[in-house]
Amino acid sequence: MSTQAAEQVSYLELSEEQGSAHKFYEVRQAGTELTITYGRIGESGQSRTTSYPTAEKAGAAATKKLGEKIRKGYAPAQRGVRQRRAVTRREIASTRSTARQAPVLWRFRSGAPAFGIFVSEEHAWVGNQAGDVYMLGHDGEVTARFGLPDGVKCIVADDYWIYAGCDDGRVYDLGGKVPRVAYEIASDVDIYWLDIHDGVLGVSDAQGGITTVDHEDEFQWRRSASGSGGWMVRCDADGVYQGHSAGVTRYAARGGEQLWQTRTEGSVLFGWQERTEVFAGTSRGWVYRLAKSDGAELTRFRCDAAVYSCAASPDGKYVFAGDSASSVYCFAADGTRLWKLGTGCGSAFSMQYRDERLYLVTTDGSLACLDASEGAVREAQDGRLPQTADIKAGAVQRVAAGSEVEWVGAEGAVGAGIEVECVQEGARTRIRVVSSGYDPSWRVQFPKDIRVPGARYLVAEVHASGAGFYRARGEIRRLR
């Protein structure tokens, strides 16, 4: 340790070349007090201070903590040499729609421009550039609020799991009471968009690169497209579909071989996928419907301004789009425009259709629920609108992302969950299932920032993946 007056400071950094972000860890001892500060390089990080009975015990604790980090691959470094990761936010250009108002059932103002949206059977999620993620029921009631350290790029689902991609370079699992870090992206990647399938994360970036990492956050492959600005990435079992300034490219899910590329009129600004098709909205006002198998153009849908977002109904009957002029569109599968209406709350950065409702997150930070049924749209076109409910967050508490874990004694462990253990393998920590009935050779996808070698945890649920690993779901507690 280096000495500065009565204070001793050790500073470490972790810098893996692929698949992980740059992080720092600082231990500062002042007599009997030990202050640990950790986080992403270029940021202030989180701090906690602990008092010990003697300076010797504080020093021993410092040595132990530093040793644990060094075994994980951290190394001594000089603060300030590396800088904060590059972050690109989409330029907000939105004008007021001249179309008739859409039938908005309810609207929730999140407080900042919003990109992230996901709609499940029970909930609708919105994430904004202030780092707030809200969960609402389909009636608009706010039921949960999470706080992430930076702006939310997108919200994606992978079977049971809901993830939020954040501008701090991390992807957070939102399945428990506290957001946990599931993935970390290398700091030299300027993230534009994310998607995930069966634990494999696809990351599209500013330069048009596409990177995939597996459930253990380990690099798989990286490719560079012929265009830049990768605002679209969609993943399935067979492919990774990336939209960029030159069009849409499909790569093989395993190995990353380029399978096809289809050029588009205008840069791709958003993408959507269904089982056999992908949709790409462009800066020239087009939505392309492409076959996943070979990239063939099946249909084009014409909007009157740049397309910020698009979606489709699962049955293929309808295709939706949102433009930079605060309008939303509905098309028939053959490309016929059925209607165009104004949102009344800015341009839709992202959207999703479910059960005759179109959910939008917009440039003014709203999550809006539109009644997209044929009857409601006809009423709106005639100027008859429903009374829009203005939703408030109320007293719902903001739960910040963190690495604190509730402890439980052995007496509380019986029948309370699945027991897993953290083990050290070289520079990495792994998780395996201890409870009977599971394959101990399989690894477990588990939050990265709460792993402690030798520790055991109780997980609410553990599910088998089709790719030969387990996935933790729900609340996690640490066994004493």
BELWO-V873568 format. One line per field, one symbol per residue. phi: phi as a letter, one per 40 degrees, with the letter a starting at -180 (. if undefined). burial: I if it has 9 or more other ideal C-beta (glycine too) atoms within 8 Angstrom, else O. A space follows every 10 residues. Layout:
phi=???
burial=???
//
This chain:
phi=.cbbfcbbbb bbbbbccbgb ccbbabbbbb gcbbbbbaic dgbcgbbabb cbcbcccccc cccccccccc cchcadabcg ccbcccbbbc ccbabccccc cccccaabcc hadbbcaabb cbbbbbbbcc gcbbbbcccg ccbaabbbca cccabbbbgc cbbbcbccgb bbcbcbcbcb cbabbdcccc cbabaaafgc cbbbbccgcb bbbcccgbdb abbbccbbgc cbabbbcbab bbbacbhbbb bcdbggccba abcbcgccba abbbdbbbbb cbccgbbcbb cccbgcccab bbbcadccaa aacdcgcbbb abbcbgbbbb bcdchcccab bccgagccca aabafgbbbb bbccgcbbbb cccccccccc ccgbbccccc cbcgccccbc cabcbccacd ccccgcibcb bcbcbgcbbb bbccdcgbcc cccbcadccb cbdgcbbbbd abbcccbgab bcbgcbbccc
burial=OOOOOOIIII IIIIOOOOII IIIIIIIIIO OIIIIIIIII IOIOIOOOOI OIOOIOIIIO IIOOIIOIII IIIIIOIOOO OIOOIOIOOO OOOIIOIOOO IIIIIIIIII OIIIIIIIII OOIIIIIIIO IIIIIIIIOI OIOOIIIIOO IIIIIIIIOO IIIIIIIIII IIIIOIOIII IIIIIIIOII IIIIIIIIII IIIIIIOIII IIIIIIIOIO OIIOIOIIII IIIIIIOOII IIIIOIIIII IIIOOIOIOO IIOIOIIIII IIIIOOIIII IIOOIIIIII IIOOIOIOII IOIOIIIIII IIOOOOOIII IIIIIIIIII IIIOIOIOOO IIIIIIIIII IIIOOOIIII IIIIIIIIII IIOOOIIOII IOOOIOOIOO IOOOOIOOII IOOOIOOIOO OOIOOOIIII IIIIOOOIII IIIOOOOIOO OIIIIIIIOI IIIOIIIIII IIIOIOOOII IIIIIIIIIO
//
